[in-house]
């Protein structure tokens, strides 16, 4: 899908050759190709192209050369504007990611199957970073899910680039290759998460989560174990079992383990795997309910991140991932408002609203994982509350945590990979909203601060372990429209954040 070439890009036979230009109004934008710069001279003089963000200059080399052999061998040439270079490293990374996504989008419009991309030598970014971000933008923007499209006329069939070729643009080739491989791993992991999310509820079931984990383990050497319904009954996982009561599909608790050594720290990831959420007895409105197949995006992100971990094999820490998987249906045995369940750690909960089910299945997984694996840190990822969309829209993931250092590390990782987060407060005043008259807890805390009280519920199951909760209900789909991420489908949110965090993991301050 993507490779590195040392061949002169202007001498490369390809469907589309791409260059990038930094915005400039006082002099011609700098390009690594003399021939392409010549072609750009008149459009620049006419102020038709100055390198503004997403601005495009496009031409056919053969038209310019007439009957002679063109100096540029590509069938088409595209110059993509980067805009004015931003100051911060994270901003520069995102700027390049977006420009590469724009290039891939234009390539798809042209039905270009083979695309060569010349990396820009951007001041302020290392060669590896340039290659990493460009690779991410190209692959993510090229994503396509057409598994269930069977009878599409040829002229209407979705278009996709078959092969990308990177040219180092004069930068260090070894570092460029390193960055390209990092970007490829991260982007393909995010695409894997998108694939899972795009599956319908009758296609991606709890068993599908289990099958993905087993196949991944077999292919990469991870350890996979799956707790079945009978295991959950013995362990007393009342949250997962309660949510699953109305379903015809048995629940699964999928566990993947990556181990480097007992002396290394352990990071535990937990992802909500709610494969379809009808709301149960507390039924959701019919309008938009089809999107509730996306309620498993947290579980998808966690398993996709483990795919990348298995490929990169980091030596700095152990990683354990748990995905509690079920759907939430209103069958004859479904859990009812007012019912009381007992979680794995013995705490009882009054189920006031059966549509607040995500915290019930996560609670069991968190309590079980903390006790069994004794992790140094825990991160859970979940499409947990509609309230986070009211507060943050579709632009930031909600972050809640009991540890400042862990929070800062996650926020930094999100900034680096273009998946922004915003930390919300927690505290006893919010936890009091969960007080029940008949049980240890109730599963909702009223209309106010819904995202915060949901996190307070989960905090009851992590003991004193450093922990962070990522509420991706607003960003798992409908995320900010970008050239490499459509707002109309799943984003793969948090997959790259988790991977970036793992790549740059540092011991937590006590």
C-alpha positions as CSV (number, residue, x, y, z in Angstrom):
1,X,0.0,0.0,0.0
2,X,2.8,2.5,0.8
3,X,6.6,2.3,0.1
4,X,9.6,4.5,-0.1
5,X,11.5,5.2,-3.3
6,X,14.8,6.9,-4.0
7,X,14.1,7.3,-7.6
8,X,13.9,10.9,-9.0
9,X,10.2,11.7,-8.6
10,X,10.1,13.7,-11.8
11,X,11.4,10.6,-13.7
12,X,8.8,8.3,-12.1
13,X,5.9,7.0,-14.2
14,X,2.9,7.3,-12.0
15,X,-0.8,8.3,-12.2
16,X,-0.3,11.3,-10.0
17,X,2.8,13.1,-8.6
18,X,2.2,15.2,-5.5
19,X,4.3,18.1,-4.1
20,X,3.5,20.4,-1.2
21,X,4.0,24.1,-1.0
22,X,4.2,26.5,2.0
23,X,2.1,29.6,1.6
24,X,4.0,32.6,0.2
25,X,2.9,35.9,-1.3
26,X,6.2,37.6,-1.6
27,X,8.1,34.9,-3.5
28,X,7.4,31.7,-5.4
29,X,6.6,28.8,-3.0
30,X,9.6,26.5,-2.6
31,X,9.4,23.2,-4.4
32,X,12.0,20.4,-4.9
33,X,11.3,20.2,-8.6
34,X,12.5,22.9,-11.0
35,X,10.1,21.7,-13.7
36,X,7.1,21.8,-11.5
37,X,8.1,25.2,-10.2
38,X,8.3,26.5,-13.8
39,X,4.7,25.3,-14.4
40,X,3.6,27.0,-11.2
41,X,5.2,30.4,-12.1
42,X,2.3,31.9,-14.1
43,X,-0.5,30.7,-11.7
44,X,1.5,32.3,-8.9
45,X,1.9,35.6,-10.7
46,X,-1.8,35.6,-11.4
47,X,-2.4,35.0,-7.7
48,X,-4.3,31.8,-8.5
49,X,-2.0,29.8,-6.2
50,X,0.0,31.0,-3.3
51,X,0.1,27.8,-1.2
52,X,-2.9,28.5,1.1
53,X,-4.3,25.7,3.1
54,X,-6.0,23.1,0.8
55,X,-5.3,25.2,-2.2
56,X,-4.5,23.1,-5.3
57,X,-2.6,23.5,-8.5
58,X,-3.0,20.7,-11.0
59,X,-1.7,20.1,-14.5
60,X,-0.9,17.5,-17.2
61,X,2.9,17.5,-18.1
62,X,2.2,16.1,-21.5
63,X,0.1,19.1,-22.4
64,X,3.0,21.5,-21.6
65,X,5.6,19.5,-23.5
66,X,3.4,19.1,-26.6
67,X,4.6,16.2,-28.7
68,X,8.0,15.9,-27.0
69,X,8.9,13.8,-24.0
70,X,7.8,15.7,-20.9
71,X,10.4,16.6,-18.3
72,X,8.0,15.2,-15.7
73,X,7.1,11.6,-16.4
74,X,3.9,11.5,-14.3
75,X,0.5,11.6,-16.0
76,X,-0.6,14.3,-13.7
77,X,1.0,16.7,-11.2
78,X,-0.6,18.1,-8.1
79,X,0.7,20.8,-5.8
80,X,-1.1,21.0,-2.5
81,X,-0.9,24.2,-0.3
82,X,0.2,23.7,3.2
83,X,-0.7,27.2,4.3
84,X,1.5,29.3,6.6
85,X,3.6,27.0,8.8
86,X,2.4,26.9,12.4
87,X,4.6,27.3,15.4
88,X,4.0,24.3,17.6
89,X,5.2,20.7,16.8
90,X,1.7,19.3,17.2
91,X,0.2,22.0,15.0
92,X,2.8,21.3,12.3
93,X,2.1,17.6,12.4
94,X,-1.6,18.1,12.0
95,X,-1.0,20.6,9.2
96,X,0.9,18.0,7.2
97,X,-1.6,15.3,8.0
98,X,-4.4,17.4,6.6
99,X,-2.4,18.4,3.5
100,X,-1.6,14.7,2.8
101,X,-5.3,13.9,3.3
102,X,-6.2,16.5,0.8
103,X,-3.8,15.0,-1.7
104,X,-5.3,11.6,-1.2
105,X,-8.8,12.9,-1.6
106,X,-7.9,14.6,-4.9
107,X,-6.2,11.3,-6.1
108,X,-9.4,9.4,-5.4
109,X,-11.4,11.9,-7.3
110,X,-9.1,11.4,-10.3
111,X,-9.2,7.6,-9.8
112,X,-5.4,7.6,-9.6
113,X,-4.3,4.1,-8.6
114,X,-0.6,4.8,-8.2
115,X,0.4,8.0,-6.4
116,X,3.9,9.3,-5.8
117,X,4.3,11.9,-2.9
118,X,7.3,14.1,-2.4
119,X,7.7,14.9,1.2
120,X,8.2,18.6,2.1
121,X,11.3,19.5,4.1
122,X,9.4,21.5,6.8
123,X,11.4,23.6,9.3
124,X,10.5,22.6,12.8
125,X,9.7,19.0,12.1
126,X,12.2,16.1,12.1
127,X,12.3,13.9,8.9
128,X,10.7,11.0,10.7
129,X,7.8,13.2,11.8
130,X,7.2,14.5,8.4
131,X,7.0,11.0,6.9
132,X,4.9,9.7,9.8
133,X,2.2,12.4,9.5
134,X,2.1,12.4,5.7
135,X,1.7,8.6,5.8
136,X,-1.1,8.8,8.3
137,X,-2.9,11.5,6.3
138,X,-2.6,9.5,3.1
139,X,-3.8,6.1,4.5
140,X,-6.6,7.5,6.7
141,X,-8.0,9.6,3.8
142,X,-7.9,6.6,1.5
143,X,-10.1,4.6,3.9
144,X,-13.1,2.8,2.3
145,X,-15.7,0.5,3.7
146,X,-17.7,-1.1,0.9
147,X,-18.1,-4.7,2.2
148,X,-21.9,-4.6,1.9
149,X,-22.2,-2.8,-1.5
150,X,-22.9,-5.5,-3.9
151,X,-24.7,-4.0,-6.9
152,X,-23.1,-0.6,-7.6
153,X,-22.8,0.5,-11.3
154,X,-19.2,0.8,-12.4
155,X,-19.4,4.6,-12.9
156,X,-20.6,5.0,-9.3
157,X,-18.2,2.6,-7.6
158,X,-16.1,4.3,-4.8
159,X,-12.6,5.1,-5.8
160,X,-9.4,4.3,-3.9
161,X,-5.7,4.6,-4.4
162,X,-4.0,1.3,-4.7
163,X,-0.4,2.3,-4.0
164,X,1.3,5.3,-2.5
165,X,5.1,5.9,-3.0
166,X,6.9,8.3,-0.8
167,X,10.0,10.3,-2.0
168,X,12.2,11.7,0.8
169,X,12.4,15.2,-0.7
170,X,16.0,15.5,0.1
171,X,15.6,14.4,3.8
172,X,17.4,11.6,5.6
173,X,16.0,8.4,3.9
174,X,16.6,6.2,7.0
175,X,14.6,8.5,9.2
176,X,11.9,8.9,6.5
177,X,11.5,5.1,6.4
178,X,11.3,5.0,10.2
179,X,8.5,7.6,10.2
180,X,6.7,6.0,7.3
181,X,6.5,2.7,9.2
182,X,5.2,4.4,12.4
183,X,2.6,6.3,10.4
184,X,1.5,3.2,8.5
185,X,1.1,1.1,11.7
186,X,-1.0,3.8,13.4
187,X,-3.1,4.6,10.4
188,X,-3.9,0.9,9.6
189,X,-4.8,0.4,13.3
190,X,-7.3,3.3,13.2
191,X,-8.7,1.9,9.9
192,X,-9.1,-1.5,11.7
193,X,-11.1,0.3,14.4
194,X,-13.2,2.0,11.7
195,X,-13.9,-1.4,10.0
196,X,-15.2,-2.9,13.3
197,X,-17.4,0.2,13.9
198,X,-18.8,0.2,10.3
199,X,-20.0,-3.4,10.7
200,X,-23.8,-3.6,11.4
201,X,-25.0,-4.9,14.8
202,X,-25.9,-8.3,13.2
203,X,-22.4,-8.5,11.7
204,X,-20.2,-7.3,14.7
205,X,-21.4,-9.2,17.7
206,X,-19.7,-10.1,21.0
207,X,-18.4,-13.3,19.2
208,X,-16.9,-11.1,16.5
209,X,-14.9,-9.3,19.2
210,X,-13.7,-12.6,20.5
211,X,-12.8,-13.9,17.1
212,X,-10.8,-10.7,16.3
213,X,-8.9,-11.1,19.5
214,X,-8.1,-14.8,18.9
215,X,-7.0,-14.2,15.3
216,X,-4.8,-11.3,16.3
217,X,-3.2,-13.4,19.0
218,X,-2.5,-16.3,16.7
219,X,-1.0,-13.9,14.1
220,X,1.2,-11.8,16.4
221,X,1.9,-13.9,19.5
222,X,-0.3,-12.0,21.9
223,X,-2.1,-14.0,24.6
224,X,-5.8,-14.1,24.2
225,X,-8.4,-15.3,26.7
226,X,-12.2,-15.0,26.5
227,X,-14.4,-15.2,29.5
228,X,-17.8,-16.7,28.6
229,X,-21.2,-16.3,30.3
230,X,-20.6,-19.3,32.6
231,X,-17.3,-17.8,33.7
232,X,-19.0,-14.5,34.5
233,X,-21.6,-16.1,36.6
234,X,-19.0,-17.8,38.7
235,X,-17.1,-14.6,39.1
236,X,-20.2,-12.5,39.9
237,X,-20.0,-10.0,37.1
238,X,-23.5,-8.7,37.6
239,X,-23.0,-5.7,35.4
240,X,-22.2,-7.5,32.2
241,X,-24.7,-10.2,32.9
242,X,-27.4,-7.7,33.8
243,X,-27.1,-5.7,30.6
244,X,-27.0,-9.0,28.6
245,X,-30.2,-10.4,30.1
246,X,-32.5,-9.2,27.3
247,X,-30.2,-10.4,24.5
248,X,-30.1,-13.6,22.5
249,X,-26.3,-13.3,22.0
250,X,-24.2,-14.3,25.0
251,X,-21.7,-11.8,26.4
252,X,-17.9,-12.1,26.1
253,X,-15.0,-10.5,28.0
254,X,-12.1,-10.5,25.6
255,X,-8.7,-10.2,27.1
256,X,-5.4,-9.6,25.2
257,X,-2.0,-9.5,26.9
258,X,1.3,-8.2,25.7
259,X,4.2,-9.0,28.0
260,X,7.8,-7.7,28.1
261,X,8.8,-8.7,31.7
262,X,7.6,-8.7,35.3
263,X,9.8,-5.8,36.2
264,X,8.2,-3.5,33.6
265,X,5.1,-1.4,34.4
266,X,1.7,-2.6,33.2
267,X,-0.8,-0.4,31.4
268,X,-4.3,-1.7,31.3
269,X,-6.8,-0.7,28.6
270,X,-10.5,-1.3,28.8
271,X,-12.9,-0.6,25.9
272,X,-16.6,-0.6,25.9
273,X,-17.8,-3.2,23.5
274,X,-21.6,-2.5,23.4
275,X,-22.3,-4.0,19.9
276,X,-25.8,-2.4,19.7
277,X,-27.6,-0.3,22.2
278,X,-31.4,-0.1,22.0
279,X,-31.5,1.4,25.5
280,X,-33.1,-1.7,26.8
281,X,-36.4,-1.2,28.7
282,X,-35.5,2.5,28.8
283,X,-35.8,2.5,25.1
284,X,-34.0,5.0,22.9
285,X,-35.9,7.2,20.4
286,X,-36.3,5.4,17.0
287,X,-34.7,8.4,15.1
288,X,-31.0,7.8,14.8
289,X,-31.0,4.5,16.6
290,X,-29.1,2.9,13.7
291,X,-26.0,4.8,14.9
292,X,-26.1,2.7,18.1
293,X,-24.1,0.1,16.3
294,X,-21.2,2.5,17.0
295,X,-21.5,2.0,20.8
296,X,-18.6,-0.5,20.6
297,X,-16.1,2.1,19.3
298,X,-14.2,2.1,22.6
299,X,-13.7,-1.7,22.4
300,X,-12.7,-1.3,18.7
301,X,-10.1,1.4,19.6
302,X,-8.6,-0.8,22.3
303,X,-8.3,-3.9,20.2
304,X,-6.9,-1.9,17.3
305,X,-4.3,-0.3,19.5
306,X,-3.3,-3.8,20.6
307,X,-2.9,-4.7,17.0
308,X,-0.3,-1.9,16.6
309,X,1.4,-2.8,19.9
310,X,1.8,-6.4,18.7
311,X,3.4,-5.2,15.5
312,X,5.7,-2.7,17.1
313,X,6.6,-4.7,20.2
314,X,7.5,-1.9,22.6
315,X,10.0,-2.9,25.2
316,X,9.1,-0.3,27.8
317,X,5.9,-1.8,29.3
318,X,3.4,-4.6,29.5
319,X,-0.1,-3.9,28.0
320,X,-3.3,-5.7,28.9
321,X,-6.6,-5.0,27.1
322,X,-10.1,-6.0,28.2
323,X,-13.2,-5.6,26.2
324,X,-16.6,-6.4,27.8
325,X,-18.9,-7.2,24.9
326,X,-22.6,-7.5,24.7
327,X,-25.6,-5.8,23.2
328,X,-28.4,-4.0,25.2
329,X,-31.8,-5.3,24.2
330,X,-35.3,-5.4,25.6
331,X,-36.0,-9.1,25.5
332,X,-38.4,-10.7,27.9
333,X,-35.7,-11.3,30.5
334,X,-34.2,-7.8,30.2
335,X,-33.1,-5.9,33.3
336,X,-35.7,-3.4,34.5
337,X,-35.5,0.0,36.0
338,X,-35.3,-0.5,39.7
339,X,-33.5,-3.8,39.6
340,X,-30.4,-4.2,41.7
341,X,-27.3,-5.9,40.5
342,X,-24.0,-6.9,42.2
343,X,-20.8,-6.1,40.5
344,X,-17.6,-8.2,40.5
345,X,-16.1,-6.3,43.5
346,X,-19.2,-6.8,45.6
347,X,-20.7,-3.4,45.2
348,X,-24.5,-3.2,44.6
349,X,-26.1,-0.9,42.1
350,X,-29.7,0.2,41.6
351,X,-30.4,0.3,37.8
352,X,-32.5,3.5,37.5
353,X,-32.0,3.7,33.8
354,X,-31.2,0.7,31.6
355,X,-29.8,3.0,28.9
356,X,-26.9,3.9,31.3
357,X,-25.5,0.4,30.6
358,X,-22.0,1.1,29.5
359,X,-20.8,1.9,33.0
360,X,-22.3,-1.4,34.2
361,X,-20.2,-3.5,31.9
362,X,-17.1,-1.4,32.2
363,X,-17.3,-1.6,36.0
364,X,-17.0,-5.4,36.1
365,X,-14.1,-5.3,33.6
366,X,-12.3,-2.6,35.5
367,X,-12.7,-4.3,38.9
368,X,-11.7,-7.7,37.5
369,X,-8.7,-6.3,35.6
370,X,-7.4,-4.3,38.5
371,X,-7.5,-7.2,40.8
372,X,-6.0,-9.8,38.4
373,X,-3.3,-7.8,36.7
374,X,-2.5,-5.1,39.3
375,X,-1.7,-2.5,36.6
376,X,0.3,0.6,37.2
377,X,-2.2,2.6,35.3
378,X,-5.7,2.1,33.7
379,X,-7.4,3.8,30.8
380,X,-10.9,3.1,29.7
381,X,-12.4,4.2,26.4
382,X,-16.1,4.4,25.9
383,X,-19.0,6.0,24.0
384,X,-20.5,6.6,27.4
385,X,-22.7,9.7,27.6
386,X,-24.7,12.0,25.3
387,X,-23.9,14.7,27.9
388,X,-20.3,14.9,26.7
389,X,-21.6,16.0,23.3
390,X,-23.6,18.8,24.9
391,X,-20.5,20.0,26.7
392,X,-17.8,19.5,24.1
393,X,-19.6,18.9,20.8
394,X,-17.9,16.7,18.3
395,X,-14.5,18.3,18.6
396,X,-12.9,17.1,21.9
397,X,-13.0,13.8,23.7
398,X,-13.9,14.1,27.4
399,X,-11.1,13.1,29.8
400,X,-11.7,12.4,33.5
401,X,-9.1,11.1,35.8
402,X,-7.8,10.6,39.4
403,X,-4.2,11.3,38.3
404,X,-2.8,14.6,37.0
405,X,0.3,13.1,35.5
406,X,-1.5,10.5,33.6
407,X,-4.0,13.1,32.3
408,X,-1.2,15.3,31.1
409,X,0.4,12.4,29.2
410,X,-2.9,11.4,27.5
411,X,-3.6,15.0,26.5
412,X,-0.1,15.4,25.1
413,X,-0.5,12.2,23.1
414,X,-3.9,13.3,21.8
415,X,-2.4,16.7,20.7
416,X,0.5,14.9,18.9
417,X,-1.8,12.7,16.8
418,X,-4.7,15.2,16.2
419,X,-7.2,13.7,18.6
420,X,-7.8,16.5,21.1
421,X,-9.1,15.9,24.6
422,X,-10.5,18.2,27.3
423,X,-10.3,17.3,31.0
424,X,-13.4,17.7,33.1
425,X,-13.5,17.8,37.0
426,X,-14.4,15.1,39.4
427,X,-15.1,15.1,43.2
428,X,-17.2,14.1,46.1
429,X,-20.0,16.6,45.2
430,X,-20.5,14.7,42.0
431,X,-20.2,11.3,43.5
432,X,-23.0,12.2,45.9
433,X,-25.4,12.3,43.0
434,X,-25.0,8.5,42.7
435,X,-26.2,7.8,46.2
436,X,-29.0,5.2,46.3
437,X,-31.5,4.6,49.0
438,X,-31.5,0.9,48.5
439,X,-28.0,0.0,47.1
440,X,-24.4,1.1,47.3
441,X,-24.9,3.1,44.1
442,X,-27.4,4.0,41.5
443,X,-26.3,4.0,37.8
444,X,-27.3,7.6,37.0
445,X,-26.8,10.8,38.9
446,X,-29.6,13.0,37.5
447,X,-29.6,15.5,34.6
448,X,-26.7,17.6,35.8
449,X,-23.1,16.7,35.0
450,X,-24.0,13.4,33.3
451,X,-20.5,12.8,31.9
452,X,-18.9,13.5,35.2
453,X,-21.2,11.3,37.3
454,X,-20.7,8.5,34.8
455,X,-17.0,8.7,35.4
456,X,-17.6,8.9,39.2
457,X,-19.4,5.6,38.9
458,X,-16.4,3.9,37.1
459,X,-14.0,5.4,39.7
460,X,-15.7,3.1,42.3
461,X,-14.1,0.1,40.6
462,X,-10.5,1.1,40.1
463,X,-9.4,1.3,43.8
464,X,-6.4,3.6,44.1
465,X,-4.9,2.8,40.7
466,X,-4.0,5.8,38.5
467,X,-6.9,5.8,36.1
468,X,-8.3,7.9,33.2
469,X,-11.6,7.7,31.5
470,X,-12.0,8.8,27.8
471,X,-15.6,9.6,26.9
472,X,-15.6,9.4,23.0
473,X,-19.4,9.6,22.5
474,X,-18.9,12.9,20.6
475,X,-15.8,12.0,18.7
476,X,-16.1,8.2,17.8
477,X,-18.4,9.3,14.9
478,X,-19.5,12.7,13.7
479,X,-15.9,13.9,14.6
480,X,-14.6,17.2,13.3
481,X,-14.6,17.1,9.5
482,X,-11.0,16.8,8.2
483,X,-9.5,15.8,4.9
484,X,-8.4,12.5,6.4
485,X,-11.5,11.8,8.5
486,X,-15.0,12.1,7.3
487,X,-17.6,13.3,9.8
488,X,-20.2,10.9,8.3
489,X,-18.7,7.7,9.8
490,X,-16.5,6.3,12.5
491,X,-13.2,8.1,13.2
492,X,-11.2,5.3,14.9
493,X,-10.9,7.8,17.8
494,X,-8.4,7.1,20.6
495,X,-6.6,4.3,18.7
496,X,-3.7,6.6,17.7
497,X,-3.9,8.4,21.1
498,X,-3.3,5.1,23.0
499,X,-0.6,4.1,20.6
500,X,1.2,7.4,20.9
501,X,0.9,7.2,24.7
502,X,2.5,3.8,24.7
503,X,5.3,4.8,22.3
504,X,6.2,7.7,24.7
505,X,5.3,6.1,28.0
506,X,7.1,7.4,31.1
507,X,6.8,6.3,34.7
508,X,4.0,8.0,36.6
509,X,5.0,10.3,39.3
510,X,4.0,9.1,42.7
